[in-house]
Amino acid sequence: MLFNHLAAIPAVIHQRRYWLVLFVLWGLAVVVALHINVAHLREQSIQVAAEGARNVFRMVMLMRSWNEKHGGIYLSTPAGAPDNDSNKQNFTLINPAHMTRLISELAAGDAGAVFHMTSLSPLRPGNQADAWEQASLLAFETGAKEIISVEPGPNGDLLRYMAPLQVQSPCMPCHAHQGYRVGDIRGGISVTQHYAPIATPTELSIRQSSLAYGAVFALVTMAAWLMLELLRRRWLDLVGKIEELSATRGELVQSEKMASLGRMVAGFAHEINTPVGVAVGAISQHDETLARINALLSQDEVDEDLLRDELEHLRHGGALALSNLRRAATLVQSFKRTSVDQSSEQPGRFDMRELIEDVCFTLQHTLKRLPITVHIDCADHLGIYGVPGLLEQLLTNLIMNAVQHAFDNGKRAGNIHISAMLEQDQVLMRFADDGVGMSAEQLARIFEPFYTTRRASGGSGLGLYICYNIVSVQLHGTLACDSQTNAGSTFTIRFAQQTLPPTKETQP
């Protein structure tokens, strides 16, 4: 029984090995979440660095645009350049490309962001693209708007950014011979800067996030383990209590069955005493009658009329004894049938009307002294296959419940109607009384164990609970009650009769 109750506990609660599966899944969820967060932090770091490189590119483009707008700028010729007139200052025209290269060289010397103007077909050898720039330039020709990546460098990781350069009208004098047209992509400007200043705080954030996720995992795991262990212990304790209640219920049900059998035995003893006593009295008179007959026969002359009177007394006494002994035999047969049925739970075929009459007969010693009449509405020879003892226990409890509660132990007169019939393969029984009835509050609790309105009078509150248990658990049927105050109560029982076992003729 305990095993059945344990089986009702979910395996994830009862068996700790399933907890490990839950915690593994929880750990995987935490790892995935941490991985997503780390990827987001690193992507955010790259985007921040890229935005700085993008701003450098925009500044370069603004300077080039300013240069182009003014047709180039003039810078003084560097010292040491040849000059025929020492009194004249020389200037050199600087175009956008030249200015870009000069600023790039200045930025490289400052160890800051380095930008490089390049092309797949550079006019100047110094503008030759490296491998990364060449791949980026090819990507521009397929529609890419910009290229961003983190590449390894000699002194640490480098953020590399590159955006395309489009051919403008001022570019045509120098690049027209290369076949470019206005709007074509003729190259790009790459921006390279050290990634460590941005990566260092990012890695610190990643370590902090990892510690936070680990702490959350540990705390949730410990809390979940404690809660599961508490739930497991509470559930096992509940199973133990249920087992105790089940055992107690079984004992109470068995006690109630024995009490019912005791009432039946008491009724049987009371009922059988009368016919046995009459038979004993009638037979005891035979000795006196035989003695008188013997005295008559010992006389010289026998009065025929007196002899016939004594013989008639003898015959009448024998008939009276035989009649009462037959009645006693009927009582014994009924008692034997009912007691065997109630003590056995083996199924068999029985007569429904006969079963109802047997139950009423065993309770006759209680009913006949009360102003209560039992009416039976059931077809003769209604054959049912099932466990008759269960139905006898059910009817006995319903009758005694009606006597005690509906008719206040016989202080109130009334009627009990018991009907039974077959509806296809369903047995339909109704037990109705015209007693005091029940309130809605009482009706809602009548099938609860130990609920009774007669606790002070010795009521146990188990009668109707046992009825409900018999119908719902053992007969796999339904038991419903309809009642109103001062309008009586009606119990409706439905259950499927059991299937007959195969006979030798029908067995394969």
QUIGIGI-V134840 format. One record per run of one state. SS is the DSSP state (a for helix, b for strand, c for the rest). FROM is the first residue (numbers start at 1). TO is the last residue. If there is no record, write none. Layout:
SS/FROM/TO
SS/FROM/TO
//
This chain:
c/1/1
a/2/7
c/8/10
a/11/14
c/15/16
a/17/69
c/70/72
b/73/76
c/77/90
b/91/94
c/95/95
a/96/109
c/110/113
b/114/119
c/120/124
a/125/127
b/128/128
c/129/130
a/131/141
c/142/145
b/146/153
c/154/155
b/156/166
c/167/168
a/169/178
c/179/184
b/185/194
c/195/195
a/196/297
c/298/303
a/304/343
c/344/347
b/348/351
a/352/362
c/363/363
a/364/367
c/368/371
b/372/378
c/379/382
b/383/386
c/387/387
a/388/406
c/407/413
b/414/423
c/424/425
b/426/433
c/434/439
a/440/443
c/444/454
a/455/457
c/458/462
a/463/474
c/475/477
b/478/483
c/484/488
b/489/496
c/497/508
//
